[in-house]
Each structure stands twice: as C-alpha cells, then as structure tokens.
Amino acid sequence: MIFWSFINAILSLDLLWIVDFILANSFWFFGFIAAGYFLAPHRGMVMNLIILSALIMVSAEFTGYFDLLIYTGIGLMLLYISRMAILLALDNTPGWSRYIPLAWVLSFFVAIFIYNVFIR
C-alpha cells in the first residue's frame, strides 16, 4: 500500500508526508543513493534512487495484493542469474547497452512471472 500512498502524496503535493516518509526510512534512502552511485555512476544517484525505490515499492505491492513472491532463495537465484546473462549480453552487443535499464526492470517482472507460475 506504500506505493499508492507515495504516489498520492506526490500528486497532492503533501510535502509533510513525503519528508516524514524519507526521514523514517533514512537508512534505505541513503543506502539506495550509495547503491546507485556504486552500481551505475553514469546514470546518476537521483535516477538510481528513483528506480530502486520504485522497484522495491512495486514489488511490495505485488506481494501484498496478488500474493506474488520473489524474495526467496530460488526466486532471487532465478532473478540474479537471468539478469547476469541478459545484462552481459546487452553490454557486449554494440548499440544495445542503452537498453540496460529497461532490461533490468523487465527481468524483474519476468522472474516474478516464471517463479510464481512455474516454480512455486
């Protein structure tokens, strides 16, 4: 429910709620900024903060609403191995490295689908 609450606060310009949310989750806020800086410095820390935060909030919504799981041992193994293969292929193919952010997000949703339909 946090994703929709966050979107609602942004659309209604509820700055008090947004500041309270960031201060209550300051460890994750600075952790995502640091992860963005070290994992993909060419994209920028703020963009990585937005992508990582949205990905975690959307995955929490999927778990709550649809009972979809990914944060298990087999689910994370499937996610990381598929991401490694896809990202290495895109990085080593000329002209395809610009699709790495899209492949990063789409691999998450494909791994959720494969894990919950075929493995679980």
Order of alpha helices (4+ residues) and beta strands (2+ residues): alpha-alpha-alpha-alpha-alpha-alpha
